[in-house]
Amino acid sequence: MTQPWRHLEGQVIGGKFRLTQYLGGSDHSAVFLTERRQGEPRKAAIKFVAANPEKAARQLSRWAEAEKMSHPNLLRLFEMGQCRVGGEDLLYLVMEYAEENLSQVVASRPLTPRECQAMLPPILEALAYVHRQGFVHGRLKPSSIMAAAERLKLSSDGLVGAGEAGRDLGAASVYDPPEAGTEGLSAAGDVWSLGMTLAEVLTQKVPLLEAGRKETLLPRSVPAVLADVVRHCLSLDPKQRWTVEQIAARLSPVAAASPTQGEVGAAEQSRGRKRYVAVAVTVGVLALIFIAGRKITHTRPSAEPAASVEAQAPAAGDSARVAQPSAATAPVAKPVPGAKVEAGSRLQQAIVREVLPKVPKSARDTIQGTIRVRVRVALDQGGNVAGARFDSTGPSKYFARLSMQAAQGWKFASPQPQGPNPAKQWLLQFQFRRDSTRAIPTPLSR
C-alpha cells in the first residue's frame, strides 16, 4: 500500500467494520479505529498488513492461536480475515483498543524506579503465560506495553510459536537478542528484549553493548534490584539469562509468581496493577497507556503502528462540523479544579496559574473516547511561558489549537534549582472527553 492510508477512512470492511479514524501506519501496515457490532467492548482497533501470498495463511493461523489466549494483562484479539481495499489484498485483525503505550511516556521522561517496579509484575505475568502456552512475544519493546480497559497490557498481535525463525517477524529491531539472526525465537530472547526495554525506560536510551564490554552501563541512581534484573536479562549467553519467574522472584522474593499465577492470579495481583494505574494517571502515563499510540498509542505514525493509538478524535464526518475557535472558546485563565495536581505537593506549589481550554458543547459532542494533546512549554526567569511547541498534536487540529492557546496562559513559580519549581520546561497534557477537560502537568528534567 503506497498511497496514504488515511484515504481509507469511512470505508467499511467485511460489511461490518467502518474505518472511523486513521491511527498510524507505514507503507506495509496501518491501524484504524473501528467499532464492533456485537460484544464488549464495542470500540476496537483494526490493523491491516499486506497479504503476502506465501505467508498469509501462516499469519492468519498465528492470529487465530493468539485469539484463544486469555489473560487479564494480554491485549485481546477479536476477529481476523482477508479483504481487498483500495486495490490491495490485505489481512486484517480486529483487536482491543488501547489508550496509550509506554513509548509515549519515555519520549518525554524516564520512568522512576518505583514506577518501573510497579509496571513489571503485570507484564511478567502476561509474558509467563505466553511462554507456558508455547509462544513467544518476539518483539517486546516500550510500544508493546499498553494501557487498555484500565489495565496495563502486553500486545498480542505479533505472538509466534517458540522456535520459529526470527526473520519471520520482518526487519530486525534494536530490541532483538544477539542470537535472533541465527537461532529460533525463544523465551530467553523475550527476556533480552525485556532487559533492553527496562534499560530504556529508566534512561531514555536504548542500551548498546560496545565491543569488549559484556554488560550495559546504568546510572548509579538505578536501584540495585533493577540493575540486577537488567544485567541478568542482557546476558550474551541465552542460557545464562534469568527466566521470567526468576525476575519476578528477584523483584518480590516473598511473593514470586507461581506457574499458574498468570491464569488464575488476577485477584492476587490486582492491588499492584491498580497502584500502577494510579501512578500512570497522575503523571499522564498510560491512560496507554499509551501506548499508543492510541488510541495504542497512537502518536505520530511509525514504521510499526501499535494496536492502539494515542487519542480518539471526532470522526472524519464530525470534525468537519466543528466551528473554528472564537472568543467564545478562548481559554479560561483561572485555577482549574479539574487539573490533576496533588494537593499540598511540591508540584502544586510550582504552578501559579493553570488554564483549561473552554470547549463548546457542539465540539464536545463530536468526541469519541479521549483526545490527548501534549504541549511542551519553556519558561522565562519569571515563570511565564516564553515558548511552546507541540509534543503531540493528537488527531484533531481543532483541539490542538485550543490546547496551545491554553498552554500559553499558564504561569509557574520562577525556575530555580532549590525552589518549588526546579524545571525550566514543562509538559502539559490536555485530555478532552465528552463530559470533561483536564490538564496533567509534568516537569521536565531536560
Secondary structure, 3 states (H helix, E strand, C coil): CCCCHHHHCCCEECCCEECCEEEEECCCEEEEEEECCCCCCCEEEEEEEECCCCCHHHHHHHHHHHHCCCCCCECCEEEEEEEEECCEEEEEEEEECCCEEHHHHHCCCCCCHHHHHHHHHHHHHHHHHHHHCCEECCCCCHHHEEEECCEEEECCCCCEECCCEHHHHCCCCCCCCHHHHCCECCHHHHHHHHHHHHHHHHHCCCCCCCCCCCCCCCCCCCCHHHHHHHHHHCCCCHHHCCCHHHHHHHHCCCCCCCCCHHHHCHHHHHHHHHHHHHHHHHCCCCCCCCCCECCCECCCCCCCCCCCCCCCCCCHHHHCCCCCCCHHHCCEECCCCCCCCCCCCHHHHHEEECEECCCCHHHHCCCCCCEEEEEEEEECCCCEEEEEEEEECCCCHHHHHHHHHHHCCCEECCCCCCCCCCCCEEEEEEEECCCCEEEEEEEECC
